[in-house]
Amino acid sequence: MFGLALNLYRTYRTYRALRPKPVSAEPRDEGASLVEYGLLVALIAVAIVGAIFGLGTQIGALFDQAAECIEATDAACNE
């Protein structure tokens, strides 16, 4: 039984070595590489940091105003 399996394996290995390789006229591009994903993540991180620094003071002021309105007892914040 082992001899049969060994012979089948040798036959398959020889077939694989001798079969013709597919030839394509165009280079194969199969999706993005790791470098492209890294650049994409870096670009997104830069955009997030830029948005935080650009809008950080405005967002902070908005939260401060909301906190003051929550603490206030008058109706001035309901406008």
C-alpha positions in Angstrom: 0.0 0.0 0.0 2.8 2.4 0.9 4.6 1.6 -2.4 1.4 2.6 -4.4 1.1 5.9 -2.6 4.8 6.6 -3.1 4.5 5.9 -6.8 1.4 8.1 -7.1 3.3 10.9 -5.4 6.3 10.6 -7.6 4.0 10.6 -10.7 2.2 13.7 -9.5 5.5 15.5 -8.7 6.9 14.7 -12.2 3.6 15.8 -13.8 3.7 19.1 -11.9 7.3 19.7 -13.0 6.6 19.0 -16.6 3.3 20.7 -17.2 3.4 24.0 -19.0 3.2 27.2 -17.0 0.5 29.7 -17.9 1.9 32.6 -19.9 0.1 35.9 -19.6 0.8 38.9 -21.8 0.0 41.3 -19.0 1.7 41.5 -15.6 -0.4 40.1 -12.8 -1.7 42.7 -10.4 -3.7 40.9 -7.7 -4.7 43.6 -5.2 -2.9 46.0 -3.0 0.4 45.1 -1.4 1.3 45.6 2.2 3.1 48.9 1.4 0.0 50.3 -0.2 -2.1 49.4 2.8 0.5 51.0 5.0 0.4 54.2 3.0 -3.4 54.2 3.2 -3.3 53.8 7.0 -0.7 56.6 7.3 -2.8 59.0 5.2 -5.9 58.3 7.2 -3.9 58.9 10.4 -2.6 62.2 9.1 -6.2 63.3 8.2 -7.5 62.4 11.6 -4.7 64.3 13.4 -5.2 67.3 11.1 -8.9 67.3 11.9 -8.3 67.1 15.6 -5.9 70.0 15.6 -8.0 72.0 13.2 -11.3 71.6 15.0 -10.1 70.8 18.5 -10.7 74.2 20.0 -14.1 74.6 18.4 -15.2 71.2 19.6 -13.8 71.9 23.1 -15.8 75.2 23.2 -18.9 73.4 22.1 -18.6 70.9 24.9 -17.9 73.6 27.4 -21.0 75.5 26.3 -23.0 72.3 26.7 -21.7 71.7 30.2 -22.5 75.2 31.2 -26.1 74.8 29.9 -26.5 71.6 31.8 -25.4 73.3 35.0 -27.5 76.4 34.4 -30.9 76.7 35.9 -32.2 79.5 33.7 -33.8 79.1 30.3 -31.1 81.1 28.4 -29.6 77.9 27.0 -32.8 76.7 25.4 -32.5 79.1 22.5 
